[in-house]
């Protein structure tokens, strides 16, 4: 009950801050679509309440020259060295440039955006959680760790012994580090996305570019570690010959399946995490939408929105663990399918 009261109080406090901010900009009408997608998208800075933290912009123009400057120089639609942030069109929200002839183009963009910085923070946080545990076992191999290190040991041991080893068998030691890194990195990304203040708030798992890279990593590990039996089942599966020759129907389906597996991983993680954030933001937006209908309706909608938003927060917290677990589980299964045991090894086992 204390946790629920704390979360309700925190939600009301955050909503009050947003309401003050809305009052300060009363001249502008509330646009829920714009507000929601600004939160879910990427940007060249980090907003912490009324403080805007600019981030470095690193771009390469069409002549090959590099430009490095602060994103504060582009705030408010300003133009700097021919670069500015597009307010609409195909490149909305991205840095574009105008050359001497007036032609607008998209430069090579290597800027440290909000999502990029959040990825760095997640990676550093993961190192901070894992490396002390490694050093502990080097110094005290027969003593159980406590607190954060003990929690990490429990998670690593449970996942490795109860999931990775039963699926991969003797290959568990080889692929265990990759699978455990996947789980804890995705979990940290998801949890940080639920935190509304810095360094949280970046919706990393709701960004398809991030989930695409994670899926490509699994794709590379699966296919580069695949044995001969795996490739044989793809190009010459054990089906009637007329399904393979002269029309290679089954090989085409199997090759297609090689690419659909990582795509399924990418979309599953992206859609689930994006959906949770989207529902919560829509609920909060109802408060500002009903604000113009009078204090009674606004107060009722506020209570309902906060209650459902807190409920969705608990659901999102559960989904954070589930999605990290499912991504690691499916990756382990795909690796095991790519490394079928030899016939002799099966009989020996």
RAPEPE-V428200 format. One record per residue. N is the residue number from 1. RES is the residue in one small letter. PSI is psi in whole degrees, -180 to 180 (* if undefined). D_CENTER is the distance of its C-alpha to the mean C-alpha in whole Angstrom. Layout:
((N:RES:PSI:D_CENTER) (N:RES:PSI:D_CENTER))
//
This chain:
((1:x:-37:31) (2:x:-40:30) (3:x:-42:26) (4:x:-43:26) (5:x:-39:29) (6:x:-44:27) (7:x:-40:24) (8:x:-44:26) (9:x:-42:27) (10:x:-42:24) (11:x:-45:23) (12:x:-37:27) (13:x:-44:27) (14:x:-40:23) (15:x:-37:25) (16:x:-40:28) (17:x:-42:27) (18:x:-35:25) (19:x:-40:29) (20:x:-43:30) (21:x:-38:28) (22:x:-37:29) (23:x:-36:33) (24:x:-26:33) (25:x:43:31) (26:x:-20:34) (27:x:-21:35) (28:x:139:32) (29:x:144:31) (30:x:126:28) (31:x:98:26) (32:x:-39:23) (33:x:-45:21) (34:x:-44:21) (35:x:-41:20) (36:x:-48:17) (37:x:-23:16) (38:x:-38:16) (39:x:-41:14) (40:x:-23:11) (41:x:-175:12) (42:x:160:12) (43:x:168:15) (44:x:29:18) (45:x:176:18) (46:x:117:17) (47:x:120:19) (48:x:101:20) (49:x:-121:23) (50:x:6:25) (51:x:130:25) (52:x:119:23) (53:x:111:22) (54:x:150:22) (55:x:158:20) (56:x:136:22) (57:x:124:22) (58:x:109:23) (59:x:157:24) (60:x:120:27) (61:x:-180:29) (62:x:-14:31) (63:x:0:34) (64:x:2:32) (65:x:141:32) (66:x:143:29) (67:x:127:29) (68:x:122:27) (69:x:171:27) (70:x:145:25) (71:x:-13:24) (72:x:-25:26) (73:x:-14:29) (74:x:5:27) (75:x:145:26) (76:x:25:28) (77:x:13:29) (78:x:158:31) (79:x:136:31) (80:x:122:31) (81:x:32:33) (82:x:1:32) (83:x:146:29) (84:x:166:27) (85:x:125:24) (86:x:133:25) (87:x:-16:25) (88:x:175:25) (89:x:-163:26) (90:x:-35:24) (91:x:34:22) (92:x:128:21) (93:x:-1:20) (94:x:157:20) (95:x:126:23) (96:x:168:26) (97:x:158:29) (98:x:122:33) (99:x:-175:35) (100:x:-31:39) (101:x:0:40) (102:x:3:37) (103:x:133:35) (104:x:132:31) (105:x:166:29) (106:x:114:25) (107:x:168:25) (108:x:123:23) (109:x:113:20) (110:x:32:19) (111:x:153:18) (112:x:94:16) (113:x:-179:14) (114:x:-45:13) (115:x:-37:9) (116:x:-46:11) (117:x:-39:13) (118:x:-37:10) (119:x:-43:9) (120:x:-42:13) (121:x:-42:13) (122:x:-42:10) (123:x:-43:12) (124:x:-39:16) (125:x:-39:15) (126:x:-41:15) (127:x:-40:18) (128:x:-30:19) (129:x:-33:19) (130:x:-47:20) (131:x:-38:23) (132:x:-33:25) (133:x:-39:25) (134:x:-46:26) (135:x:-34:29) (136:x:-46:30) (137:x:-20:31) (138:x:-35:32) (139:x:-37:35) (140:x:72:35) (141:x:-19:34) (142:x:17:37) (143:x:131:35) (144:x:133:32) (145:x:167:30) (146:x:173:29) (147:x:-128:27) (148:x:-42:23) (149:x:-37:25) (150:x:-38:26) (151:x:-42:23) (152:x:-39:21) (153:x:-40:24) (154:x:-46:24) (155:x:-45:20) (156:x:-45:21) (157:x:-42:24) (158:x:-47:24) (159:x:-41:21) (160:x:-48:23) (161:x:-36:26) (162:x:-16:25) (163:x:-55:23) (164:x:-47:23) (165:x:-46:26) (166:x:-30:28) (167:x:-44:25) (168:x:-16:26) (169:x:-125:29) (170:x:-16:31) (171:x:2:28) (172:x:-40:25) (173:x:-30:26) (174:x:-44:25) (175:x:-7:22) (176:x:-47:21) (177:x:-41:20) (178:x:-45:17) (179:x:-40:16) (180:x:-38:16) (181:x:-42:14) (182:x:-50:11) (183:x:-53:12) (184:x:-32:12) (185:x:-45:9) (186:x:-40:7) (187:x:-44:9) (188:x:-42:9) (189:x:-47:6) (190:x:-43:6) (191:x:-40:10) (192:x:-28:10) (193:x:-21:8) (194:x:-17:11) (195:x:128:14) (196:x:-12:15) (197:x:163:17) (198:x:137:16) (199:x:17:15) (200:x:-175:12) (201:x:-14:11) (202:x:127:9) (203:x:74:6) (204:x:-49:3) (205:x:-18:2) (206:x:10:5) (207:x:119:6) (208:x:-25:8) (209:x:-39:9) (210:x:-48:6) (211:x:-30:6) (212:x:-44:10) (213:x:-42:10) (214:x:-42:9) (215:x:-38:11) (216:x:-37:14) (217:x:-47:14) (218:x:-39:15) (219:x:-45:17) (220:x:-46:19) (221:x:-44:20) (222:x:-48:21) (223:x:-28:23) (224:x:-16:25) (225:x:1:26) (226:x:142:27) (227:x:177:31) (228:x:-37:34) (229:x:-34:34) (230:x:-47:30) (231:x:-31:31) (232:x:-42:35) (233:x:-20:33) (234:x:-50:31) (235:x:-22:34) (236:x:69:37) (237:x:162:36) (238:x:76:38) (239:x:167:39) (240:x:143:43) (241:x:-35:44) (242:x:-15:44) (243:x:-8:40) (244:x:-27:40) (245:x:138:43) (246:x:-17:44) (247:x:114:41) (248:x:66:38) (249:x:-51:36) (250:x:-42:34) (251:x:-38:33) (252:x:-41:32) (253:x:-41:30) (254:x:-42:29) (255:x:-40:27) (256:x:-38:26) (257:x:-27:24) (258:x:-36:23) (259:x:-25:20) (260:x:-26:20) (261:x:-53:18) (262:x:-30:15) (263:x:-40:15) (264:x:-40:15) (265:x:-46:12) (266:x:-50:10) (267:x:-37:11) (268:x:-49:11) (269:x:-45:8) (270:x:-49:7) (271:x:-41:10) (272:x:-44:10) (273:x:-37:8) (274:x:-41:9) (275:x:-41:12) (276:x:-46:12) (277:x:-40:12) (278:x:-44:14) (279:x:-43:17) (280:x:-43:17) (281:x:-36:17) (282:x:-41:20) (283:x:-44:22) (284:x:-36:22) (285:x:-26:23) (286:x:-30:26) (287:x:-45:28) (288:x:-28:28) (289:x:-41:29) (290:x:-1:32) (291:x:-31:33) (292:x:-3:36) (293:x:9:37) (294:x:160:39) (295:x:-33:38) (296:x:-50:39) (297:x:-40:36) (298:x:-43:34) (299:x:-42:34) (300:x:-45:34) (301:x:-33:31) (302:x:-47:29) (303:x:-48:30) (304:x:-44:29) (305:x:-42:25) (306:x:-43:25) (307:x:-47:26) (308:x:-33:23) (309:x:-40:21) (310:x:-41:21) (311:x:-45:21) (312:x:-30:18) (313:x:-42:17) (314:x:-40:18) (315:x:-43:17) (316:x:-38:13) (317:x:-41:14) (318:x:-41:15) (319:x:-33:13) (320:x:-46:10) (321:x:-43:13) (322:x:-45:14) (323:x:-38:10) (324:x:-41:10) (325:x:-45:14) (326:x:-41:14) (327:x:-45:12) (328:x:-41:14) (329:x:-49:17) (330:x:-36:17) (331:x:-42:16) (332:x:-40:19) (333:x:-43:21) (334:x:-39:21) (335:x:-42:22) (336:x:-36:25) (337:x:-28:26) (338:x:-10:26) (339:x:65:28) (340:x:141:31) (341:x:143:34) (342:x:156:37) (343:x:-44:40) (344:x:-40:42) (345:x:-35:39) (346:x:-47:39) (347:x:-37:42) (348:x:-39:42) (349:x:*:40))
//
